[in-house]
Amino acid sequence: MTKIALVTGAGSGIGRAVSLALQAAGYSVVLAGRRAARLEETAAMADPAGGRMLPVPTDVADPNSVRTLFSKTREAFGRLDLLFNNAGVNAPALPMEDLSWEQWTLVLGANLTGPFLCAQEAVKLMKSQQPRGGRIINNGSISAHAPRPHQAPYTIAKHGITGLTRCIALEGRRYDIAAGQIDIGNAATEMTARMAQGGALQADGSMQLEPRMDLRHVADAVLYMAGLPLEANVLFMTVMATAMPLVGRG
């Protein structure tokens, strides 16, 4: 039986890389994201020998949009085996006292409320389907462990993701629903390009160039987590550029 995955933020970066890896491994993949054109670009990169791709434009911070996403998933495939909660945005790098309400709510909506809403719908579907159960993997961040300067909304949201992961793992286990979190450090995406070009702000106020790692390592890690039988689970995994300045910070 073909397994069904749903990836949020599938139009670029980590979401695109993971979607393509899952599809090449035989999953049919629902591609969720705000920009329809970027989702179509991801779908066009599919392996002809892999599973089906279904782009569904979605705002994960909007409950109605999320309900529509999962309704379309159920209509197209009848079940869901894997949710990769990946969508996220960041605010400008500002001291927390200078952040606007709009900047705060944008980041918390996409990075925490969105994963919660998607997890809600995924749990409902996974509880009701036959065979029952499935897996939810949340994209945390190294910011779930230690903050960067001037990244308060992002860091707070990612700490919240850790709490969400634990809650899903606790409440889902009686329904054969596994939950895990992957904390990623400096994958080579558009979001981290500045780290290799102008550098990233450090706790001492300096700017420092930081090494990055290829996206394929993230995709491979998610594939490993997703491929475990439901009797086994990676609750937390950190995959990072080896020489990035994480250990010793915070």
Order of alpha helices (4+ residues) and beta strands (2+ residues): beta-alpha-beta-alpha-beta-alpha-beta-alpha-alpha-beta-alpha-beta-alpha-beta-beta-alpha-beta
